[in-house]
Amino acid sequence: MPSKADIRALKRIAESKDVGAALAAYLSRFKGLKARSPSAHAAKKKQKRLSRKGAVAAVRPLVVDRANGHCECGCGVPFGVGNTDYSADWDEFYGRKRVSVQETWMLSRRHHLLKTQNWPYRAYWDEKFKAHCAKYGYPFRPRLVKGAVVAQPPKERGVTNG
């Protein structure tokens, strides 16, 4: 936030007849100051983003070729051009930090949304990915939920009449 002195100086510049000269005089006060360099954290974050982009750029074409125009969850639905529910979506099964051919798959947009929401349940998608890994000979490890593996579907809730 500018100080009161800076605000007064900027008002004088705005009211002066020679705005360019007044602005140059004001800015000359800051001539010796250096612009802040990006912090080490910001630089590291940028490098990480660039390395992820490179990894995705290297892996994505291989995954797209493997999918061969079909959803890889096991349903075999072809990716549709006009139907947005069945367009191709890239999914990193274990999260965005892991980008490899073995840990990513192409899903239809509909199935990607369902998998992201763990519908019908999380173990269902673990089984789908396990079958996918077995098909291609990739190693599989179940996703953890705060130290415990979810292996059972939720119980059905019955409707009772009062």
N, C-alpha and C positions, 0 to 999 in steps of 0.2 A: 504494500500500500504506500503511495507516495506521501511524503511529509507535507506539512502545511507550507513550508518554504518552496517546495517543488510545485505545489498547486498554484501559489502566487506567481512563481516564475513562468509557469505555463500560461496563466491568464494574461500576463504582460506580453508574452510572445504572441498570443492570439489577438491582442488589441493593437500591437505595433504595426506601423506602416510597412516596415521591411521585415516580414516574417522570417525570411530565409536567414538574414544576418542574426536576428534575435535567437533563432533556434540553434544556429551554429555556436553562438556564444554560450548558450545554456548547455549544449552537448559537450563543449570543450571541457567542462568540469569533470566529465567522466572519461576523458581521454586516457588516463593512466590505468584505468580499471580493466581487468581481464574478464572475459566471459567465463562463466563457470564451465568446467569440463564435466562431461557426464561421469556420474559416480561409477565406481567399480562394479556395483550391483547392476546398474543399467547396462554397462558394457557386457557383463557376463550374460545377462538376460538376452541381449541382442544376439550374442554369439550362439546361445542355446537355440534361439528362434531360427537362426540361419542354418544351424546343423540339423534341426528338425525338418526344415524345408528341404534340405538336401537329401535326408533320409527318405522322406515321403516321395520326393521326385525319383529316387532310385527304385523304391519298392513298388510304388503304385502301378506302373506299367506291367510288372510281373504278376501282380494280383489280378489286374484287369484281364490279362491273357489267360490266367488260370480259370477265372470265372467263366470265360467264353460266352458272355452275354446272358448268364443265368444266375439267379440268387443262389448263394453257396450255403444257405442254412439247411439244405437238404430237400427243400420243396421243389427246386428246379424251375421255378417260374421265370420265364424270360423277361429281361428288362424291357419295358415298353417305352417307346418314344413319345407317344401322345398321352399316356396314362401316368400321371405323376406319382400315383401310389406304388407303381412298379418300376420307377426309374432307379438307377444304380446309386447306392450310397456306400461309401468307404467306412469301415468300422474297425477300430483297434480294439480287439476283444478285451484286453487287460488294461485299457486306458491309453491316453494320449502319450504317455512317456515311453511306451513300447511300440516301436515301429520296425517290424520285420515281416517277411513273407509268411513266416510260420505263425505269427500272432495277429494277422489282419485278414479280413475277408470282405467280399463284396456282398451286400444284402440289398434287397429291394427296399425302397424308402419305407414302405409299410412295416416290413419286418425289422428294419433298423429302429424305428420308433418303438415297436413292441419290445425289442430286446433292451433298448435304453430304459424303458419303464419296467423292466422285469416282468412283463405280462406274458403268459399267465403266472409264471413264478420263475425265480432265478435259476433253480436247478434244471428247469426245462431248457434254458439257453445254454447252460453248461453242458448238458447232454448233446445238444445240437452241435456245439463247437467241438466236443470230444469226438463225435462221429466224423466231423469235417477233418479233424487232425488225423484220425485213424485212416481215413480215405487216402490222405497224402503222405502218411508216415511221419507226421510231425509229433513232437512231444506235447502232452496236455497236462495242465495243472489247474485244478478248480480255483475259482476266485474265492477269496476269503472275505468273510463278513465279521469284522472286529474280532478276529481270532477264531471264529467258528465257521465251519462249512455248512451252508444250507443245503440239505439233501432231500427234504420232503416238501411236497406241494402243500399249500395251505388247506386246512380242513374246510369242507363244504358247510355252508351255513344253511340250516333248514328254516323254512318259514313255518311259524306256529300260529295258530289262530287262538286268541285269547281265551 
